Amino acid sequence: MNSKGYSVYFNGLFAALTCPCHAIFYVYLLSGTTLGAFLFKHEIIFMSVLGLFFPFFIFMALKSYHRFKMQKEMKASGQVCSVDYNNVECKTCQTKGS
């Protein structure tokens, strides 16, 4: 797997970490610390912030997964594809003999 394939895993990891349902576990994990007390006092705001980041990381994980699968299919079909990672579309897609 190339280095671009790891972005799927990192974005998935960040999506799991920013899931708002995990906020209560973070508060319990950090209990006894100043940060834990702050998060306990402002738990609704903390969950709202996580709720804003969660869809972004889900979108990024799906986008990088789609890119990785497209690149893998292009390589398997015998085409060389230079993917611009800022855009989903390929810049130059051609067969190997060209």
Biopython code that builds the backbone (N, CA, C, O; Angstrom):
import numpy as np
from Bio.PDB.StructureBuilder import StructureBuilder

atoms = [
    (1, "MET", "N", (0.847, -1.169, 0.000)),
    (1, "MET", "CA", (0.000, 0.000, 0.000)),
    (1, "MET", "C", (0.896, 1.238, 0.000)),
    (1, "MET", "O", (1.911, 1.285, 0.695)),
    (2, "ASN", "N", (0.511, 2.224, -0.779)),
    (2, "ASN", "CA", (1.306, 3.450, -0.819)),
    (2, "ASN", "C", (0.978, 4.349, 0.362)),
    (2, "ASN", "O", (0.064, 4.063, 1.135)),
    (3, "SER", "N", (1.720, 5.423, 0.497)),
    (3, "SER", "CA", (1.550, 6.302, 1.652)),
    (3, "SER", "C", (0.209, 7.024, 1.629)),
    (3, "SER", "O", (-0.284, 7.431, 2.681)),
    (4, "LYS", "N", (-0.390, 7.193, 0.456)),
    (4, "LYS", "CA", (-1.692, 7.861, 0.370)),
    (4, "LYS", "C", (-2.806, 6.992, 0.937)),
    (4, "LYS", "O", (-3.852, 7.511, 1.328)),
    (5, "GLY", "N", (-2.604, 5.683, 0.988)),
    (5, "GLY", "CA", (-3.603, 4.790, 1.547)),
    (5, "GLY", "C", (-3.762, 4.949, 3.049)),
    (5, "GLY", "O", (-4.806, 4.622, 3.614)),
    (6, "TYR", "N", (-2.716, 5.456, 3.688)),
    (6, "TYR", "CA", (-2.790, 5.639, 5.134)),
    (6, "TYR", "C", (-3.724, 6.773, 5.535)),
    (6, "TYR", "O", (-4.199, 6.804, 6.670)),
    (7, "SER", "N", (-3.992, 7.696, 4.633)),
    (7, "SER", "CA", (-4.900, 8.793, 4.966)),
    (7, "SER", "C", (-6.303, 8.276, 5.251)),
    (7, "SER", "O", (-7.046, 8.892, 6.016)),
    (8, "VAL", "N", (-6.673, 7.149, 4.644)),
    (8, "VAL", "CA", (-7.972, 6.538, 4.934)),
    (8, "VAL", "C", (-8.034, 6.161, 6.406)),
    (8, "VAL", "O", (-9.025, 6.430, 7.084)),
    (9, "TYR", "N", (-6.974, 5.539, 6.894)),
    (9, "TYR", "CA", (-6.963, 5.089, 8.282)),
    (9, "TYR", "C", (-6.889, 6.255, 9.264)),
    (9, "TYR", "O", (-7.557, 6.240, 10.298)),
    (10, "PHE", "N", (-6.081, 7.261, 8.947)),
    (10, "PHE", "CA", (-5.976, 8.405, 9.845)),
    (10, "PHE", "C", (-7.283, 9.193, 9.913)),
    (10, "PHE", "O", (-7.700, 9.612, 10.993)),
    (11, "ASN", "N", (-7.926, 9.395, 8.770)),
    (11, "ASN", "CA", (-9.206, 10.101, 8.792)),
    (11, "ASN", "C", (-10.271, 9.284, 9.509)),
    (11, "ASN", "O", (-11.120, 9.847, 10.200)),
    (12, "GLY", "N", (-10.237, 7.973, 9.356)),
    (12, "GLY", "CA", (-11.168, 7.115, 10.095)),
    (12, "GLY", "C", (-10.910, 7.160, 11.596)),
    (12, "GLY", "O", (-11.843, 7.158, 12.399)),
    (13, "LEU", "N", (-9.638, 7.201, 11.962)),
    (13, "LEU", "CA", (-9.287, 7.304, 13.377)),
    (13, "LEU", "C", (-9.762, 8.632, 13.959)),
    (13, "LEU", "O", (-10.323, 8.669, 15.054)),
    (14, "PHE", "N", (-9.536, 9.725, 13.224)),
    (14, "PHE", "CA", (-9.996, 11.023, 13.702)),
    (14, "PHE", "C", (-11.518, 11.085, 13.769)),
    (14, "PHE", "O", (-12.074, 11.727, 14.661)),
    (15, "ALA", "N", (-12.194, 10.424, 12.834)),
    (15, "ALA", "CA", (-13.656, 10.375, 12.886)),
    (15, "ALA", "C", (-14.125, 9.634, 14.134)),
    (15, "ALA", "O", (-15.082, 10.053, 14.785)),
    (16, "ALA", "N", (-13.459, 8.546, 14.463)),
    (16, "ALA", "CA", (-13.830, 7.798, 15.670)),
    (16, "ALA", "C", (-13.544, 8.601, 16.931)),
    (16, "ALA", "O", (-14.310, 8.547, 17.892)),
    (17, "LEU", "N", (-12.446, 9.342, 16.930)),
    (17, "LEU", "CA", (-12.102, 10.133, 18.115)),
    (17, "LEU", "C", (-12.995, 11.349, 18.293)),
    (17, "LEU", "O", (-13.201, 11.803, 19.419)),
    (18, "THR", "N", (-13.527, 11.882, 17.205)),
    (18, "THR", "CA", (-14.376, 13.071, 17.315)),
    (18, "THR", "C", (-15.861, 12.744, 17.355)),
    (18, "THR", "O", (-16.690, 13.651, 17.298)),
    (19, "CYS", "N", (-16.206, 11.488, 17.449)),
    (19, "CYS", "CA", (-17.625, 11.123, 17.559)),
    (19, "CYS", "C", (-18.175, 11.690, 18.868)),
    (19, "CYS", "O", (-17.598, 11.453, 19.929)),
    (20, "PRO", "N", (-19.278, 12.433, 18.811)),
    (20, "PRO", "CA", (-19.810, 13.057, 20.027)),
    (20, "PRO", "C", (-20.230, 12.061, 21.113)),
    (20, "PRO", "O", (-20.277, 12.413, 22.291)),
    (21, "CYS", "N", (-20.528, 10.842, 20.726)),
    (21, "CYS", "CA", (-20.924, 9.860, 21.741)),
    (21, "CYS", "C", (-19.751, 9.449, 22.619)),
    (21, "CYS", "O", (-19.949, 8.865, 23.685)),
    (22, "HIS", "N", (-18.537, 9.746, 22.184)),
    (22, "HIS", "CA", (-17.353, 9.422, 22.983)),
    (22, "HIS", "C", (-16.982, 10.531, 23.963)),
    (22, "HIS", "O", (-16.042, 10.370, 24.742)),
    (23, "ALA", "N", (-17.688, 11.633, 23.940)),
    (23, "ALA", "CA", (-17.351, 12.767, 24.804)),
    (23, "ALA", "C", (-17.404, 12.388, 26.283)),
    (23, "ALA", "O", (-16.552, 12.816, 27.061)),
    (24, "ILE", "N", (-18.377, 11.606, 26.669)),
    (24, "ILE", "CA", (-18.511, 11.242, 28.084)),
    (24, "ILE", "C", (-17.321, 10.394, 28.528)),
    (24, "ILE", "O", (-16.894, 10.481, 29.679)),
    (25, "PHE", "N", (-16.781, 9.571, 27.617)),
    (25, "PHE", "CA", (-15.609, 8.769, 27.955)),
    (25, "PHE", "C", (-14.375, 9.642, 28.136)),
    (25, "PHE", "O", (-13.533, 9.364, 28.991)),
    (26, "TYR", "N", (-14.266, 10.698, 27.334)),
    (26, "TYR", "CA", (-13.143, 11.614, 27.493)),
    (26, "TYR", "C", (-13.210, 12.325, 28.840)),
    (26, "TYR", "O", (-12.185, 12.536, 29.487)),
    (27, "VAL", "N", (-14.413, 12.692, 29.258)),
    (27, "VAL", "CA", (-14.572, 13.368, 30.550)),
    (27, "VAL", "C", (-14.181, 12.415, 31.679)),
    (27, "VAL", "O", (-13.473, 12.811, 32.605)),
    (28, "TYR", "N", (-14.634, 11.167, 31.609)),
    (28, "TYR", "CA", (-14.277, 10.195, 32.637)),
    (28, "TYR", "C", (-12.799, 9.843, 32.597)),
    (28, "TYR", "O", (-12.179, 9.647, 33.642)),
    (29, "LEU", "N", (-12.227, 9.760, 31.394)),
    (29, "LEU", "CA", (-10.809, 9.441, 31.257)),
    (29, "LEU", "C", (-9.939, 10.546, 31.845)),
    (29, "LEU", "O", (-8.894, 10.274, 32.436)),
    (30, "LEU", "N", (-10.373, 11.785, 31.682)),
    (30, "LEU", "CA", (-9.602, 12.922, 32.165)),
    (30, "LEU", "C", (-10.050, 13.409, 33.543)),
    (30, "LEU", "O", (-9.610, 14.464, 34.001)),
    (31, "SER", "N", (-10.916, 12.652, 34.201)),
    (31, "SER", "CA", (-11.377, 13.075, 35.522)),
    (31, "SER", "C", (-10.202, 13.153, 36.490)),
    (31, "SER", "O", (-9.281, 12.338, 36.434)),
    (32, "GLY", "N", (-10.246, 14.125, 37.359)),
    (32, "GLY", "CA", (-9.156, 14.349, 38.299)),
    (32, "GLY", "C", (-8.115, 15.310, 37.765)),
    (32, "GLY", "O", (-7.150, 15.634, 38.457)),
    (33, "THR", "N", (-8.304, 15.768, 36.542)),
    (33, "THR", "CA", (-7.387, 16.754, 35.977)),
    (33, "THR", "C", (-8.148, 18.055, 35.758)),
    (33, "THR", "O", (-9.378, 18.084, 35.791)),
    (34, "THR", "N", (-7.415, 19.106, 35.538)),
    (34, "THR", "CA", (-8.046, 20.402, 35.279)),
    (34, "THR", "C", (-8.841, 20.354, 33.985)),
    (34, "THR", "O", (-9.936, 20.911, 33.911)),
    (35, "LEU", "N", (-8.306, 19.697, 32.969)),
    (35, "LEU", "CA", (-9.012, 19.583, 31.695)),
    (35, "LEU", "C", (-10.302, 18.786, 31.857)),
    (35, "LEU", "O", (-11.326, 19.137, 31.270)),
    (36, "GLY", "N", (-10.260, 17.720, 32.645)),
    (36, "GLY", "CA", (-11.463, 16.930, 32.904)),
    (36, "GLY", "C", (-12.534, 17.741, 33.603)),
    (36, "GLY", "O", (-13.713, 17.623, 33.267)),
    (37, "ALA", "N", (-12.150, 18.564, 34.570)),
    (37, "ALA", "CA", (-13.115, 19.418, 35.268)),
    (37, "ALA", "C", (-13.700, 20.458, 34.320)),
    (37, "ALA", "O", (-14.893, 20.754, 34.374)),
    (38, "PHE", "N", (-12.859, 21.007, 33.457)),
    (38, "PHE", "CA", (-13.336, 21.991, 32.477)),
    (38, "PHE", "C", (-14.317, 21.348, 31.496)),
    (38, "PHE", "O", (-15.359, 21.925, 31.186)),
    (39, "LEU", "N", (-13.979, 20.147, 31.007)),
    (39, "LEU", "CA", (-14.869, 19.457, 30.069)),
    (39, "LEU", "C", (-16.174, 19.046, 30.733)),
    (39, "LEU", "O", (-17.229, 19.067, 30.099)),
    (40, "PHE", "N", (-16.108, 18.670, 32.016)),
    (40, "PHE", "CA", (-17.325, 18.312, 32.735)),
    (40, "PHE", "C", (-18.246, 19.523, 32.876)),
    (40, "PHE", "O", (-19.463, 19.409, 32.728)),
    (41, "LYS", "N", (-17.661, 20.664, 33.158)),
    (41, "LYS", "CA", (-18.458, 21.872, 33.338)),
    (41, "LYS", "C", (-19.042, 22.354, 32.010)),
    (41, "LYS", "O", (-20.138, 22.913, 31.991)),
    (42, "HIS", "N", (-18.337, 22.150, 30.912)),
    (42, "HIS", "CA", (-18.773, 22.610, 29.589)),
    (42, "HIS", "C", (-19.013, 21.434, 28.641)),
    (42, "HIS", "O", (-18.607, 21.475, 27.480)),
    (43, "GLU", "N", (-19.664, 20.402, 29.132)),
    (43, "GLU", "CA", (-19.831, 19.177, 28.356)),
    (43, "GLU", "C", (-20.688, 19.377, 27.106)),
    (43, "GLU", "O", (-20.405, 18.780, 26.068)),
    (44, "ILE", "N", (-21.714, 20.191, 27.187)),
    (44, "ILE", "CA", (-22.578, 20.442, 26.026)),
    (44, "ILE", "C", (-21.798, 21.148, 24.917)),
    (44, "ILE", "O", (-21.942, 20.810, 23.742)),
    (45, "ILE", "N", (-20.983, 22.115, 25.286)),
    (45, "ILE", "CA", (-20.163, 22.812, 24.289)),
    (45, "ILE", "C", (-19.142, 21.851, 23.695)),
    (45, "ILE", "O", (-18.908, 21.867, 22.486)),
    (46, "PHE", "N", (-18.536, 21.021, 24.527)),
    (46, "PHE", "CA", (-17.556, 20.041, 24.060)),
    (46, "PHE", "C", (-18.191, 19.058, 23.080)),
    (46, "PHE", "O", (-17.606, 18.745, 22.043)),
    (47, "MET", "N", (-19.384, 18.574, 23.408)),
    (47, "MET", "CA", (-20.080, 17.657, 22.512)),
    (47, "MET", "C", (-20.479, 18.356, 21.215)),
    (47, "MET", "O", (-20.462, 17.734, 20.153)),
    (48, "SER", "N", (-20.832, 19.620, 21.283)),
    (48, "SER", "CA", (-21.178, 20.365, 20.078)),
    (48, "SER", "C", (-19.975, 20.556, 19.167)),
    (48, "SER", "O", (-20.093, 20.443, 17.947)),
    (49, "VAL", "N", (-18.823, 20.844, 19.754)),
    (49, "VAL", "CA", (-17.598, 21.000, 18.957)),
    (49, "VAL", "C", (-17.232, 19.677, 18.302)),
    (49, "VAL", "O", (-16.873, 19.646, 17.125)),
    (50, "LEU", "N", (-17.321, 18.587, 19.051)),
    (50, "LEU", "CA", (-17.056, 17.276, 18.465)),
    (50, "LEU", "C", (-18.061, 16.964, 17.365)),
    (50, "LEU", "O", (-17.714, 16.364, 16.347)),
    (51, "GLY", "N", (-19.307, 17.375, 17.575)),
    (51, "GLY", "CA", (-20.349, 17.155, 16.571)),
    (51, "GLY", "C", (-20.108, 17.925, 15.286)),
    (51, "GLY", "O", (-20.571, 17.519, 14.220)),
    (52, "LEU", "N", (-19.388, 19.032, 15.378)),
    (52, "LEU", "CA", (-19.046, 19.788, 14.173)),
    (52, "LEU", "C", (-17.885, 19.152, 13.422)),
    (52, "LEU", "O", (-17.870, 19.158, 12.191)),
    (53, "PHE", "N", (-16.916, 18.605, 14.144)),
    (53, "PHE", "CA", (-15.759, 17.989, 13.504)),
    (53, "PHE", "C", (-16.053, 16.592, 12.965)),
    (53, "PHE", "O", (-15.443, 16.172, 11.982)),
    (54, "PHE", "N", (-16.972, 15.872, 13.590)),
    (54, "PHE", "CA", (-17.253, 14.485, 13.215)),
    (54, "PHE", "C", (-17.686, 14.337, 11.751)),
    (54, "PHE", "O", (-17.104, 13.508, 11.052)),
    (55, "PRO", "N", (-18.666, 15.083, 11.250)),
    (55, "PRO", "CA", (-19.045, 14.909, 9.835)),
    (55, "PRO", "C", (-17.914, 15.256, 8.865)),
    (55, "PRO", "O", (-17.801, 14.653, 7.797)),
    (56, "PHE", "N", (-17.083, 16.223, 9.238)),
    (56, "PHE", "CA", (-15.954, 16.587, 8.391)),
    (56, "PHE", "C", (-14.998, 15.410, 8.223)),
    (56, "PHE", "O", (-14.580, 15.102, 7.106)),
    (57, "PHE", "N", (-14.650, 14.751, 9.331)),
    (57, "PHE", "CA", (-13.718, 13.633, 9.245)),
    (57, "PHE", "C", (-14.354, 12.409, 8.595)),
    (57, "PHE", "O", (-13.654, 11.631, 7.947)),
    (58, "ILE", "N", (-15.653, 12.221, 8.751)),
    (58, "ILE", "CA", (-16.343, 11.140, 8.030)),
    (58, "ILE", "C", (-16.259, 11.400, 6.538)),
    (58, "ILE", "O", (-15.954, 10.496, 5.760)),
    (59, "PHE", "N", (-16.530, 12.640, 6.135)),
    (59, "PHE", "CA", (-16.444, 13.007, 4.717)),
    (59, "PHE", "C", (-15.029, 12.798, 4.186)),
    (59, "PHE", "O", (-14.851, 12.247, 3.099)),
    (60, "MET", "N", (-14.022, 13.232, 4.943)),
    (60, "MET", "CA", (-12.638, 13.088, 4.503)),
    (60, "MET", "C", (-12.227, 11.612, 4.418)),
    (60, "MET", "O", (-11.484, 11.234, 3.512)),
    (61, "ALA", "N", (-12.696, 10.784, 5.339)),
    (61, "ALA", "CA", (-12.388, 9.355, 5.297)),
    (61, "ALA", "C", (-13.009, 8.708, 4.069)),
    (61, "ALA", "O", (-12.360, 7.909, 3.394)),
    (62, "LEU", "N", (-14.258, 9.044, 3.773)),
    (62, "LEU", "CA", (-14.907, 8.483, 2.595)),
    (62, "LEU", "C", (-14.250, 8.974, 1.307)),
    (62, "LEU", "O", (-14.106, 8.217, 0.347)),
    (63, "LYS", "N", (-13.856, 10.236, 1.296)),
    (63, "LYS", "CA", (-13.207, 10.806, 0.115)),
    (63, "LYS", "C", (-11.851, 10.146, -0.139)),
    (63, "LYS", "O", (-11.537, 9.798, -1.277)),
    (64, "SER", "N", (-11.057, 9.973, 0.901)),
    (64, "SER", "CA", (-9.744, 9.345, 0.721)),
    (64, "SER", "C", (-9.886, 7.859, 0.394)),
    (64, "SER", "O", (-9.070, 7.309, -0.346)),
    (65, "TYR", "N", (-10.911, 7.206, 0.936)),
    (65, "TYR", "CA", (-11.161, 5.801, 0.596)),
    (65, "TYR", "C", (-11.529, 5.670, -0.883)),
    (65, "TYR", "O", (-11.063, 4.761, -1.569)),
    (66, "HIS", "N", (-12.365, 6.585, -1.360)),
    (66, "HIS", "CA", (-12.760, 6.567, -2.768)),
    (66, "HIS", "C", (-11.545, 6.784, -3.673)),
    (66, "HIS", "O", (-11.392, 6.089, -4.677)),
    (67, "ARG", "N", (-10.687, 7.735, -3.328)),
    (67, "ARG", "CA", (-9.472, 7.986, -4.106)),
    (67, "ARG", "C", (-8.553, 6.761, -4.124)),
    (67, "ARG", "O", (-8.010, 6.389, -5.164)),
    (68, "PHE", "N", (-8.394, 6.151, -2.962)),
    (68, "PHE", "CA", (-7.529, 4.984, -2.858)),
    (68, "PHE", "C", (-8.056, 3.839, -3.712)),
    (68, "PHE", "O", (-7.281, 3.179, -4.404)),
    (69, "LYS", "N", (-9.361, 3.594, -3.673)),
    (69, "LYS", "CA", (-9.957, 2.526, -4.470)),
    (69, "LYS", "C", (-9.854, 2.823, -5.962)),
    (69, "LYS", "O", (-9.591, 1.918, -6.755)),
    (70, "MET", "N", (-10.060, 4.089, -6.356)),
    (70, "MET", "CA", (-9.942, 4.446, -7.767)),
    (70, "MET", "C", (-8.509, 4.243, -8.250)),
    (70, "MET", "O", (-8.290, 3.720, -9.342)),
    (71, "GLN", "N", (-7.550, 4.648, -7.455)),
    (71, "GLN", "CA", (-6.149, 4.499, -7.831)),
    (71, "GLN", "C", (-5.774, 3.027, -7.933)),
    (71, "GLN", "O", (-5.026, 2.639, -8.831)),
    (72, "LYS", "N", (-6.279, 2.212, -7.033)),
    (72, "LYS", "CA", (-5.996, 0.781, -7.042)),
    (72, "LYS", "C", (-6.618, 0.122, -8.274)),
    (72, "LYS", "O", (-5.992, -0.736, -8.896)),
    (73, "GLU", "N", (-7.846, 0.515, -8.633)),
    (73, "GLU", "CA", (-8.504, -0.038, -9.814)),
    (73, "GLU", "C", (-7.799, 0.395, -11.101)),
    (73, "GLU", "O", (-7.690, -0.387, -12.046)),
    (74, "MET", "N", (-7.324, 1.638, -11.136)),
    (74, "MET", "CA", (-6.615, 2.122, -12.319)),
    (74, "MET", "C", (-5.310, 1.344, -12.513)),
    (74, "MET", "O", (-4.947, 1.003, -13.639)),
    (75, "LYS", "N", (-4.616, 1.069, -11.422)),
    (75, "LYS", "CA", (-3.357, 0.328, -11.512)),
    (75, "LYS", "C", (-3.626, -1.112, -11.945)),
    (75, "LYS", "O", (-2.855, -1.674, -12.723)),
    (76, "ALA", "N", (-4.711, -1.719, -11.449)),
    (76, "ALA", "CA", (-5.037, -3.098, -11.802)),
    (76, "ALA", "C", (-5.482, -3.224, -13.259)),
    (76, "ALA", "O", (-5.269, -4.264, -13.881)),
    (77, "SER", "N", (-6.095, -2.178, -13.804)),
    (77, "SER", "CA", (-6.569, -2.239, -15.184)),
    (77, "SER", "C", (-5.486, -1.901, -16.194)),
    (77, "SER", "O", (-5.741, -1.951, -17.397)),
    (78, "GLY", "N", (-4.296, -1.561, -15.747)),
    (78, "GLY", "CA", (-3.195, -1.284, -16.654)),
    (78, "GLY", "C", (-3.095, 0.164, -17.066)),
    (78, "GLY", "O", (-2.389, 0.476, -18.025)),
    (79, "GLN", "N", (-3.765, 1.046, -16.385)),
    (79, "GLN", "CA", (-3.684, 2.460, -16.687)),
    (79, "GLN", "C", (-2.808, 3.142, -15.657)),
    (79, "GLN", "O", (-2.775, 2.753, -14.489)),
    (80, "VAL", "N", (-2.103, 4.159, -16.104)),
    (80, "VAL", "CA", (-1.286, 4.956, -15.204)),
    (80, "VAL", "C", (-2.053, 6.229, -14.935)),
    (80, "VAL", "O", (-2.489, 6.911, -15.864)),
    (81, "CYS", "N", (-2.217, 6.545, -13.684)),
    (81, "CYS", "CA", (-3.042, 7.698, -13.344)),
    (81, "CYS", "C", (-2.289, 8.581, -12.361)),
    (81, "CYS", "O", (-1.867, 8.126, -11.298)),
    (82, "SER", "N", (-2.128, 9.830, -12.721)),
    (82, "SER", "CA", (-1.532, 10.804, -11.820)),
    (82, "SER", "C", (-2.671, 11.562, -11.154)),
    (82, "SER", "O", (-3.292, 12.422, -11.778)),
    (83, "VAL", "N", (-2.945, 11.256, -9.914)),
    (83, "VAL", "CA", (-4.088, 11.835, -9.222)),
    (83, "VAL", "C", (-3.661, 13.108, -8.509)),
    (83, "VAL", "O", (-2.677, 13.119, -7.770)),
    (84, "ASP", "N", (-4.407, 14.176, -8.738)),
    (84, "ASP", "CA", (-4.217, 15.419, -7.994)),
    (84, "ASP", "C", (-5.023, 15.276, -6.718)),
    (84, "ASP", "O", (-6.250, 15.184, -6.774)),
    (85, "TYR", "N", (-4.365, 15.256, -5.576)),
    (85, "TYR", "CA", (-5.064, 14.989, -4.326)),
    (85, "TYR", "C", (-5.856, 16.177, -3.814)),
    (85, "TYR", "O", (-6.527, 16.066, -2.787)),
    (86, "ASN", "N", (-5.800, 17.314, -4.499)),
    (86, "ASN", "CA", (-6.681, 18.425, -4.148)),
    (86, "ASN", "C", (-8.010, 18.299, -4.871)),
    (86, "ASN", "O", (-9.018, 18.837, -4.413)),
    (87, "ASN", "N", (-8.023, 17.600, -5.987)),
    (87, "ASN", "CA", (-9.240, 17.344, -6.747)),
    (87, "ASN", "C", (-9.418, 15.844, -6.849)),
    (87, "ASN", "O", (-8.449, 15.089, -6.774)),
    (88, "VAL", "N", (-10.650, 15.415, -7.021)),
    (88, "VAL", "CA", (-10.935, 13.989, -7.100)),
    (88, "VAL", "C", (-10.560, 13.445, -8.485)),
    (88, "VAL", "O", (-10.194, 12.276, -8.604)),
    (89, "GLU", "N", (-10.643, 14.256, -9.508)),
    (89, "GLU", "CA", (-10.442, 13.782, -10.864)),
    (89, "GLU", "C", (-8.967, 13.622, -11.200)),
    (89, "GLU", "O", (-8.111, 14.286, -10.615)),
    (90, "CYS", "N", (-8.681, 12.748, -12.132)),
    (90, "CYS", "CA", (-7.315, 12.502, -12.580)),
    (90, "CYS", "C", (-6.886, 13.599, -13.544)),
    (90, "CYS", "O", (-7.692, 14.101, -14.328)),
    (91, "LYS", "N", (-5.606, 13.966, -13.478)),
    (91, "LYS", "CA", (-5.067, 14.936, -14.439)),
    (91, "LYS", "C", (-4.727, 14.230, -15.746)),
    (91, "LYS", "O", (-5.168, 14.657, -16.813)),
    (92, "THR", "N", (-3.955, 13.164, -15.673)),
    (92, "THR", "CA", (-3.546, 12.433, -16.874)),
    (92, "THR", "C", (-3.802, 10.967, -16.647)),
    (92, "THR", "O", (-3.180, 10.353, -15.780)),
    (93, "CYS", "N", (-4.690, 10.404, -17.400)),
    (93, "CYS", "CA", (-4.949, 8.969, -17.352)),
    (93, "CYS", "C", (-4.689, 8.418, -18.739)),
    (93, "CYS", "O", (-5.312, 8.846, -19.711)),
    (94, "GLN", "N", (-3.788, 7.490, -18.831)),
    (94, "GLN", "CA", (-3.443, 6.899, -20.117)),
    (94, "GLN", "C", (-3.019, 5.462, -19.907)),
    (94, "GLN", "O", (-2.719, 5.049, -18.786)),
    (95, "THR", "N", (-2.995, 4.701, -20.990)),
    (95, "THR", "CA", (-2.556, 3.315, -20.885)),
    (95, "THR", "C", (-1.039, 3.289, -20.768)),
    (95, "THR", "O", (-0.377, 4.272, -21.100)),
    (96, "LYS", "N", (-0.490, 2.194, -20.307)),
    (96, "LYS", "CA", (0.948, 2.079, -20.054)),
    (96, "LYS", "C", (1.784, 2.191, -21.322)),
    (96, "LYS", "O", (2.907, 2.690, -21.257)),
    (97, "GLY", "N", (1.296, 1.759, -22.444)),
    (97, "GLY", "CA", (2.057, 1.778, -23.670)),
    (97, "GLY", "C", (2.193, 3.154, -24.286)),
    (97, "GLY", "O", (3.047, 3.339, -25.153)),
    (98, "SER", "N", (1.408, 4.111, -23.888)),
    (98, "SER", "CA", (1.398, 5.436, -24.512)),
    (98, "SER", "C", (2.509, 6.320, -24.017)),
    (98, "SER", "O", (2.627, 7.465, -24.453)),
]
sb = StructureBuilder()
sb.init_structure("model")
sb.init_model(0)
sb.init_chain("A")
sb.init_seg("    ")
for serial, (resi, resn, name, xyz) in enumerate(atoms, 1):
    if name == "N":
        sb.init_residue(resn, " ", resi, " ")
    sb.init_atom(name, np.array(xyz, "f"), 0.0, 1.0, " ", f" {name:<3s}", serial, name[0])
structure = sb.get_structure()
